[in-house]
């Protein structure tokens, strides 16, 4: 990967293929075991956790 490349985990419900959260990945995230953080809401969207 180029030095300026940034990977971002985007999350949204599959049925609508709409992303509502993002989490910029860090190198140490590649070593993470278990759940992946979904990050923060995209600024112009609303997020509801049920």
PQR file with spaces between the fields and no chain letter, atoms N, CA, C, O and H, PARSE charges and radii, in Angstrom:
ATOM       1  N    UNK     1       0.837   -1.175    0.000 -0.4000 1.5000
ATOM       2  CA   UNK     1       0.000    0.000    0.000 -0.0000 2.0000
ATOM       3  C    UNK     1       0.884    1.240    0.000  0.5500 1.7000
ATOM       4  O    UNK     1       1.986    1.234    0.549 -0.5500 1.4000
ATOM       5  N    UNK     2       0.388    2.292   -0.619 -0.4000 1.5000
ATOM       6  CA   UNK     2       1.084    3.568   -0.596 -0.0000 2.0000
ATOM       7  C    UNK     2       1.016    4.172    0.797  0.5500 1.7000
ATOM       8  O    UNK     2       0.083    3.903    1.554 -0.5500 1.4000
ATOM       9  H    UNK     2      -0.508    2.296   -1.064  0.4000 1.0000
ATOM      10  N    UNK     3       2.005    4.985    1.132 -0.4000 1.5000
ATOM      11  CA   UNK     3       2.055    5.602    2.460 -0.0000 2.0000
ATOM      12  C    UNK     3       0.829    6.472    2.733  0.5500 1.7000
ATOM      13  O    UNK     3       0.424    6.595    3.889 -0.5500 1.4000
ATOM      14  H    UNK     3       2.763    5.203    0.517  0.4000 1.0000
ATOM      15  N    UNK     4       0.230    7.072    1.721 -0.4000 1.5000
ATOM      16  CA   UNK     4      -0.924    7.940    1.915 -0.0000 2.0000
ATOM      17  C    UNK     4      -2.258    7.221    1.916  0.5500 1.7000
ATOM      18  O    UNK     4      -3.301    7.860    2.056 -0.5500 1.4000
ATOM      19  H    UNK     4       0.559    6.971    0.782  0.4000 1.0000
ATOM      20  N    UNK     5      -2.246    5.899    1.764 -0.4000 1.5000
ATOM      21  CA   UNK     5      -3.488    5.130    1.715 -0.0000 2.0000
ATOM      22  C    UNK     5      -4.055    4.940    3.110  0.5500 1.7000
ATOM      23  O    UNK     5      -3.311    4.635    4.043 -0.5500 1.4000
ATOM      24  H    UNK     5      -1.399    5.381    1.651  0.4000 1.0000
ATOM      25  N    UNK     6      -5.357    5.114    3.268 -0.4000 1.5000
ATOM      26  CA   UNK     6      -6.008    4.873    4.548 -0.0000 2.0000
ATOM      27  C    UNK     6      -7.185    3.933    4.327  0.5500 1.7000
ATOM      28  O    UNK     6      -8.011    4.154    3.441 -0.5500 1.4000
ATOM      29  H    UNK     6      -5.961    5.362    2.510  0.4000 1.0000
ATOM      30  N    UNK     7      -7.256    2.878    5.143 -0.4000 1.5000
ATOM      31  CA   UNK     7      -8.385    1.951    5.096 -0.0000 2.0000
ATOM      32  C    UNK     7      -9.431    2.402    6.101  0.5500 1.7000
ATOM      33  O    UNK     7      -9.098    2.848    7.200 -0.5500 1.4000
ATOM      34  H    UNK     7      -6.586    2.698    5.863  0.4000 1.0000
ATOM      35  N    UNK     8     -10.698    2.284    5.718 -0.4000 1.5000
ATOM      36  CA   UNK     8     -11.793    2.714    6.578 -0.0000 2.0000
ATOM      37  C    UNK     8     -12.822    1.598    6.637  0.5500 1.7000
ATOM      38  O    UNK     8     -13.246    1.086    5.601 -0.5500 1.4000
ATOM      39  H    UNK     8     -10.968    1.922    4.825  0.4000 1.0000
ATOM      40  N    UNK     9     -13.229    1.217    7.854 -0.4000 1.5000
ATOM      41  CA   UNK     9     -14.304    0.253    8.039 -0.0000 2.0000
ATOM      42  C    UNK     9     -15.613    1.033    8.028  0.5500 1.7000
ATOM      43  O    UNK     9     -15.820    1.917    8.860 -0.5500 1.4000
ATOM      44  H    UNK     9     -12.884    1.633    8.695  0.4000 1.0000
ATOM      45  N    UNK    10     -16.494    0.708    7.090 -0.4000 1.5000
ATOM      46  CA   UNK    10     -17.796    1.364    7.000 -0.0000 2.0000
ATOM      47  C    UNK    10     -18.856    0.353    7.426  0.5500 1.7000
ATOM      48  O    UNK    10     -18.751   -0.831    7.105 -0.5500 1.4000
ATOM      49  H    UNK    10     -16.326   -0.010    6.414  0.4000 1.0000
ATOM      50  N    UNK    11     -19.875    0.814    8.146 -0.4000 1.5000
ATOM      51  CA   UNK    11     -20.918   -0.078    8.640 -0.0000 2.0000
ATOM      52  C    UNK    11     -22.287    0.468    8.262  0.5500 1.7000
ATOM      53  O    UNK    11     -22.537    1.671    8.345 -0.5500 1.4000
ATOM      54  H    UNK    11     -19.961    1.775    8.407  0.4000 1.0000
ATOM      55  N    UNK    12     -23.157   -0.425    7.851 -0.4000 1.5000
ATOM      56  CA   UNK    12     -24.545   -0.080    7.558 -0.0000 2.0000
ATOM      57  C    UNK    12     -25.317   -1.364    7.325  0.5500 1.7000
ATOM      58  O    UNK    12     -24.723   -2.418    7.098 -0.5500 1.4000
ATOM      59  H    UNK    12     -22.954   -1.402    7.784  0.4000 1.0000
ATOM      60  N    UNK    13     -26.617   -1.281    7.381 -0.4000 1.5000
ATOM      61  CA   UNK    13     -27.419   -2.491    7.218 -0.0000 2.0000
ATOM      62  C    UNK    13     -27.325   -3.004    5.781  0.5500 1.7000
ATOM      63  O    UNK    13     -27.364   -2.223    4.830 -0.5500 1.4000
ATOM      64  H    UNK    13     -27.100   -0.425    7.566  0.4000 1.0000
ATOM      65  N    UNK    14     -27.204   -4.292    5.639 -0.4000 1.5000
ATOM      66  CA   UNK    14     -26.994   -4.922    4.337 -0.0000 2.0000
ATOM      67  C    UNK    14     -28.175   -4.740    3.402  0.5500 1.7000
ATOM      68  O    UNK    14     -27.988   -4.577    2.196 -0.5500 1.4000
ATOM      69  H    UNK    14     -27.173   -4.926    6.412  0.4000 1.0000
ATOM      70  N    UNK    15     -29.381   -4.766    3.933 -0.4000 1.5000
ATOM      71  CA   UNK    15     -30.572   -4.727    3.089 -0.0000 2.0000
ATOM      72  C    UNK    15     -30.667   -3.455    2.254  0.5500 1.7000
ATOM      73  O    UNK    15     -31.274   -3.468    1.183 -0.5500 1.4000
ATOM      74  H    UNK    15     -29.533   -4.900    4.912  0.4000 1.0000
ATOM      75  N    UNK    16     -30.083   -2.368    2.720 -0.4000 1.5000
ATOM      76  CA   UNK    16     -30.183   -1.108    1.985 -0.0000 2.0000
ATOM      77  C    UNK    16     -28.854   -0.643    1.411  0.5500 1.7000
ATOM      78  O    UNK    16     -28.812    0.345    0.678 -0.5500 1.4000
ATOM      79  H    UNK    16     -29.590   -2.358    3.590  0.4000 1.0000
ATOM      80  N    UNK    17     -27.792   -1.323    1.725 -0.4000 1.5000
ATOM      81  CA   UNK    17     -26.433   -0.964    1.283 -0.0000 2.0000
ATOM      82  C    UNK    17     -26.108    0.503    1.534  0.5500 1.7000
ATOM      83  O    UNK    17     -25.491    1.163    0.697 -0.5500 1.4000
ATOM      84  H    UNK    17     -27.826   -2.125    2.320  0.4000 1.0000
ATOM      85  N    UNK    18     -26.523    1.004    2.677 -0.4000 1.5000
ATOM      86  CA   UNK    18     -26.238    2.380    3.072 -0.0000 2.0000
ATOM      87  C    UNK    18     -25.282    2.343    4.255  0.5500 1.7000
ATOM      88  O    UNK    18     -25.519    1.632    5.232 -0.5500 1.4000
ATOM      89  H    UNK    18     -27.025    0.468    3.357  0.4000 1.0000
ATOM      90  N    UNK    19     -24.215    3.102    4.166 -0.4000 1.5000
ATOM      91  CA   UNK    19     -23.274    3.187    5.285 -0.0000 2.0000
ATOM      92  C    UNK    19     -23.703    4.313    6.212  0.5500 1.7000
ATOM      93  O    UNK    19     -24.109    5.381    5.752 -0.5500 1.4000
ATOM      94  H    UNK    19     -24.023    3.680    3.373  0.4000 1.0000
ATOM      95  N    UNK    20     -23.615    4.077    7.521 -0.4000 1.5000
ATOM      96  CA   UNK    20     -23.968    5.118    8.484 -0.0000 2.0000
ATOM      97  C    UNK    20     -22.850    5.397    9.484  0.5500 1.7000
ATOM      98  O    UNK    20     -22.885    6.416   10.172 -0.5500 1.4000
ATOM      99  H    UNK    20     -23.286    3.209    7.895  0.4000 1.0000
ATOM     100  N    UNK    21     -21.858    4.508    9.575 -0.4000 1.5000
ATOM     101  CA   UNK    21     -20.727    4.758   10.468 -0.0000 2.0000
ATOM     102  C    UNK    21     -19.429    4.479    9.729  0.5500 1.7000
ATOM     103  O    UNK    21     -19.402    3.785    8.713 -0.5500 1.4000
ATOM     104  H    UNK    21     -21.830    3.679    9.016  0.4000 1.0000
ATOM     105  N    UNK    22     -18.348    5.044   10.272 -0.4000 1.5000
ATOM     106  CA   UNK    22     -17.030    4.801    9.703 -0.0000 2.0000
ATOM     107  C    UNK    22     -15.994    4.729   10.819  0.5500 1.7000
ATOM     108  O    UNK    22     -16.151    5.355   11.867 -0.5500 1.4000
ATOM     109  H    UNK    22     -18.370    5.608   11.097  0.4000 1.0000
ATOM     110  N    UNK    23     -14.951    3.970   10.584 -0.4000 1.5000
ATOM     111  CA   UNK    23     -13.860    3.830   11.547 -0.0000 2.0000
ATOM     112  C    UNK    23     -12.552    3.759   10.767  0.5500 1.7000
ATOM     113  O    UNK    23     -12.286    2.749   10.115 -0.5500 1.4000
ATOM     114  H    UNK    23     -14.823    3.462    9.732  0.4000 1.0000
ATOM     115  N    UNK    24     -11.721    4.815   10.820 -0.4000 1.5000
ATOM     116  CA   UNK    24     -10.428    4.775   10.142 -0.0000 2.0000
ATOM     117  C    UNK    24      -9.536    3.718   10.807  0.5500 1.7000
ATOM     118  O    UNK    24      -9.258    3.801   12.003 -0.5500 1.4000
ATOM     119  H    UNK    24     -11.937    5.635   11.350  0.4000 1.0000
ATOM     120  N    UNK    25      -9.099    2.744   10.040 -0.4000 1.5000
ATOM     121  CA   UNK    25      -8.299    1.650   10.583 -0.0000 2.0000
ATOM     122  C    UNK    25      -6.855    2.076   10.810  0.5500 1.7000
ATOM     123  O    UNK    25      -6.285    2.844   10.035 -0.5500 1.4000
ATOM     124  H    UNK    25      -9.325    2.677    9.068  0.4000 1.0000
ATOM     125  N    UNK    26      -6.278    1.557   11.892 -0.4000 1.5000
ATOM     126  CA   UNK    26      -4.881    1.784   12.242 -0.0000 2.0000
ATOM     127  C    UNK    26      -4.121    0.474   12.055  0.5500 1.7000
ATOM     128  O    UNK    26      -4.743   -0.589   12.052 -0.5500 1.4000
ATOM     129  H    UNK    26      -6.741    0.933   12.522  0.4000 1.0000
ATOM     130  N    UNK    27      -2.798    0.514   11.897 -0.4000 1.5000
ATOM     131  CA   UNK    27      -2.035   -0.731   11.715 -0.0000 2.0000
ATOM     132  C    UNK    27      -2.282   -1.761   12.818  0.5500 1.7000
ATOM     133  O    UNK    27      -2.329   -2.958   12.535 -0.5500 1.4000
ATOM     134  H    UNK    27      -2.293    1.377   11.899  0.4000 1.0000
ATOM     135  N    UNK    28      -2.441   -1.320   14.065 -0.4000 1.5000
ATOM     136  CA   UNK    28      -2.652   -2.258   15.173 -0.0000 2.0000
ATOM     137  C    UNK    28      -4.007   -2.962   15.092  0.5500 1.7000
ATOM     138  O    UNK    28      -4.196   -4.003   15.722 -0.5500 1.4000
ATOM     139  H    UNK    28      -2.403   -0.347   14.295  0.4000 1.0000
ATOM     140  N    UNK    29      -4.944   -2.413   14.332 -0.4000 1.5000
ATOM     141  CA   UNK    29      -6.248   -3.057   14.168 -0.0000 2.0000
ATOM     142  C    UNK    29      -6.133   -4.389   13.434  0.5500 1.7000
ATOM     143  O    UNK    29      -7.003   -5.247   13.581 -0.5500 1.4000
ATOM     144  H    UNK    29      -4.791   -1.567   13.821  0.4000 1.0000
ATOM     145  N    UNK    30      -5.082   -4.577   12.650 -0.4000 1.5000
ATOM     146  CA   UNK    30      -4.884   -5.841   11.934 -0.0000 2.0000
ATOM     147  C    UNK    30      -4.624   -6.983   12.908  0.5500 1.7000
ATOM     148  O    UNK    30      -4.833   -8.145   12.562 -0.5500 1.4000
ATOM     149  H    UNK    30      -4.374   -3.880   12.530  0.4000 1.0000
ATOM     150  N    UNK    31      -4.174   -6.672   14.116 -0.4000 1.5000
ATOM     151  CA   UNK    31      -3.892   -7.682   15.131 -0.0000 2.0000
ATOM     152  C    UNK    31      -5.083   -7.932   16.049  0.5500 1.7000
ATOM     153  O    UNK    31      -5.053   -8.844   16.875 -0.5500 1.4000
ATOM     154  H    UNK    31      -4.004   -5.728   14.398  0.4000 1.0000
ATOM     155  N    UNK    32      -6.123   -7.131   15.907 -0.4000 1.5000
ATOM     156  CA   UNK    32      -7.301   -7.233   16.784 -0.0000 2.0000
ATOM     157  C    UNK    32      -8.014   -8.565   16.552  0.5500 1.7000
ATOM     158  O    UNK    32      -8.218   -8.987   15.413 -0.5500 1.4000
ATOM     159  H    UNK    32      -6.148   -6.390   15.235  0.4000 1.0000
ATOM     160  N    UNK    33      -8.382   -9.209   17.639 -0.4000 1.5000
ATOM     161  CA   UNK    33      -9.136  -10.459   17.576 -0.0000 2.0000
ATOM     162  C    UNK    33     -10.546  -10.177   18.084  0.5500 1.7000
ATOM     163  O    UNK    33     -10.719   -9.503   19.099 -0.5500 1.4000
ATOM     164  H    UNK    33      -8.216   -8.867   18.564  0.4000 1.0000
ATOM     165  N    UNK    34     -11.535  -10.681   17.393 -0.4000 1.5000
ATOM     166  CA   UNK    34     -12.912  -10.498   17.838 -0.0000 2.0000
ATOM     167  C    UNK    34     -13.637   -9.451   17.023  0.5500 1.7000
ATOM     168  O    UNK    34     -13.434   -9.332   15.815 -0.5500 1.4000
ATOM     169  H    UNK    34     -11.394  -11.228   16.568  0.4000 1.0000
ATOM     170  N    UNK    35     -14.479   -8.701   17.693 -0.4000 1.5000
ATOM     171  CA   UNK    35     -15.339   -7.727   17.023 -0.0000 2.0000
ATOM     172  C    UNK    35     -14.536   -6.576   16.428  0.5500 1.7000
ATOM     173  O    UNK    35     -13.472   -6.209   16.926 -0.5500 1.4000
ATOM     174  H    UNK    35     -14.644   -8.798   18.675  0.4000 1.0000
ATOM     175  N    UNK    36     -15.069   -6.028   15.368 -0.4000 1.5000
ATOM     176  CA   UNK    36     -14.472   -4.862   14.728 -0.0000 2.0000
ATOM     177  C    UNK    36     -15.286   -3.633   15.114  0.5500 1.7000
ATOM     178  O    UNK    36     -16.512   -3.656   15.000 -0.5500 1.4000
ATOM     179  H    UNK    36     -15.933   -6.326   14.963  0.4000 1.0000
ATOM     180  N    UNK    37     -14.638   -2.558   15.568 -0.4000 1.5000
ATOM     181  CA   UNK    37     -15.402   -1.368   15.940 -0.0000 2.0000
ATOM     182  C    UNK    37     -16.112   -0.767   14.725  0.5500 1.7000
ATOM     183  O    UNK    37     -15.555   -0.731   13.628 -0.5500 1.4000
ATOM     184  H    UNK    37     -13.642   -2.540   15.660  0.4000 1.0000
ATOM     185  N    UNK    38     -17.339   -0.300   14.930 -0.4000 1.5000
ATOM     186  CA   UNK    38     -18.077    0.291   13.814 -0.0000 2.0000
ATOM     187  C    UNK    38     -17.810    1.784   13.699  0.5500 1.7000
ATOM     188  O    UNK    38     -18.174    2.389   12.691 -0.5500 1.4000
ATOM     189  H    UNK    38     -17.791   -0.329   15.822  0.4000 1.0000
ATOM     190  N    UNK    39     -17.196    2.386   14.683 -0.4000 1.5000
ATOM     191  CA   UNK    39     -16.779    3.778   14.586 -0.0000 2.0000
ATOM     192  C    UNK    39     -17.851    4.783   14.938  0.5500 1.7000
ATOM     193  O    UNK    39     -18.742    4.523   15.747 -0.5500 1.4000
ATOM     194  H    UNK    39     -16.900    1.894   15.502  0.4000 1.0000
ATOM     195  N    UNK    40     -17.740    5.946   14.304 -0.4000 1.5000
ATOM     196  CA   UNK    40     -18.638    7.072   14.564 -0.0000 2.0000
ATOM     197  C    UNK    40     -19.628    7.223   13.415  0.5500 1.7000
ATOM     198  O    UNK    40     -19.394    6.737   12.309 -0.5500 1.4000
ATOM     199  H    UNK    40     -17.017    6.157   13.647  0.4000 1.0000
ATOM     200  N    UNK    41     -20.730    7.900   13.691 -0.4000 1.5000
ATOM     201  CA   UNK    41     -21.711    8.128   12.632 -0.0000 2.0000
ATOM     202  C    UNK    41     -21.144    9.115   11.616  0.5500 1.7000
ATOM     203  O    UNK    41     -20.351    9.992   11.960 -0.5500 1.4000
ATOM     204  H    UNK    41     -20.921    8.295   14.590  0.4000 1.0000
ATOM     205  N    UNK    42     -21.556    8.961   10.382 -0.4000 1.5000
ATOM     206  CA   UNK    42     -21.204    9.912    9.336 -0.0000 2.0000
ATOM     207  C    UNK    42     -21.936   11.210    9.674  0.5500 1.7000
ATOM     208  O    UNK    42     -23.133   11.173    9.957 -0.5500 1.4000
ATOM     209  H    UNK    42     -22.200    8.249   10.103  0.4000 1.0000
ATOM     210  N    UNK    43     -21.248   12.365    9.652 -0.4000 1.5000
ATOM     211  CA   UNK    43     -21.799   13.612   10.186 -0.0000 2.0000
ATOM     212  C    UNK    43     -23.208   13.996    9.747  0.5500 1.7000
ATOM     213  O    UNK    43     -23.949   14.541   10.565 -0.5500 1.4000
ATOM     214  H    UNK    43     -20.275   12.395    9.422  0.4000 1.0000
ATOM     215  N    UNK    44     -23.618   13.749    8.523 -0.4000 1.5000
ATOM     216  CA   UNK    44     -24.951   14.200    8.105 -0.0000 2.0000
ATOM     217  C    UNK    44     -26.024   13.118    8.231  0.5500 1.7000
ATOM     218  O    UNK    44     -27.099   13.242    7.644 -0.5500 1.4000
ATOM     219  H    UNK    44     -23.016   13.306    7.858  0.4000 1.0000
ATOM     220  N    UNK    45     -25.738   12.052    8.995 -0.4000 1.5000
ATOM     221  CA   UNK    45     -26.690   10.959    9.182 -0.0000 2.0000
ATOM     222  C    UNK    45     -27.031   10.786   10.652  0.5500 1.7000
ATOM     223  O    UNK    45     -26.328   11.303   11.521 -0.5500 1.4000
ATOM     224  H    UNK    45     -24.865   11.951    9.471  0.4000 1.0000
ATOM     225  N    UNK    46     -28.119   10.055   10.938 -0.4000 1.5000
ATOM     226  CA   UNK    46     -28.500    9.734   12.307 -0.0000 2.0000
ATOM     227  C    UNK    46     -28.236    8.263   12.558  0.5500 1.7000
ATOM     228  O    UNK    46     -28.353    7.438   11.652 -0.5500 1.4000
ATOM     229  H    UNK    46     -28.690    9.635   10.232  0.4000 1.0000
ATOM     230  N    UNK    47     -27.878    7.938   13.794 -0.4000 1.5000
ATOM     231  CA   UNK    47     -27.580    6.564   14.182 -0.0000 2.0000
ATOM     232  C    UNK    47     -28.471    6.194   15.360  0.5500 1.7000
ATOM     233  O    UNK    47     -28.538    6.924   16.348 -0.5500 1.4000
ATOM     234  H    UNK    47     -27.783    8.608   14.530  0.4000 1.0000
ATOM     235  N    UNK    48     -29.155    5.055   15.251 -0.4000 1.5000
ATOM     236  CA   UNK    48     -30.006    4.548   16.325 -0.0000 2.0000
ATOM     237  C    UNK    48     -29.499    3.179   16.730  0.5500 1.7000
ATOM     238  O    UNK    48     -29.435    2.276   15.895 -0.5500 1.4000
ATOM     239  H    UNK    48     -29.101    4.462   14.448  0.4000 1.0000
ATOM     240  N    UNK    49     -29.134    3.004   17.998 -0.4000 1.5000
ATOM     241  CA   UNK    49     -28.742    1.700   18.524 -0.0000 2.0000
ATOM     242  C    UNK    49     -29.922    1.129   19.278  0.5500 1.7000
ATOM     243  O    UNK    49     -30.425    1.741   20.220 -0.5500 1.4000
ATOM     244  H    UNK    49     -29.186    3.737   18.676  0.4000 1.0000
ATOM     245  N    UNK    50     -30.358   -0.035   18.865 -0.4000 1.5000
ATOM     246  CA   UNK    50     -31.523   -0.667   19.502 -0.0000 2.0000
ATOM     247  C    UNK    50     -31.097   -1.891   20.269  0.5500 1.7000
ATOM     248  O    UNK    50     -31.932   -2.562   20.875 -0.5500 1.4000
ATOM     249  H    UNK    50     -29.950   -0.533   18.100  0.4000 1.0000
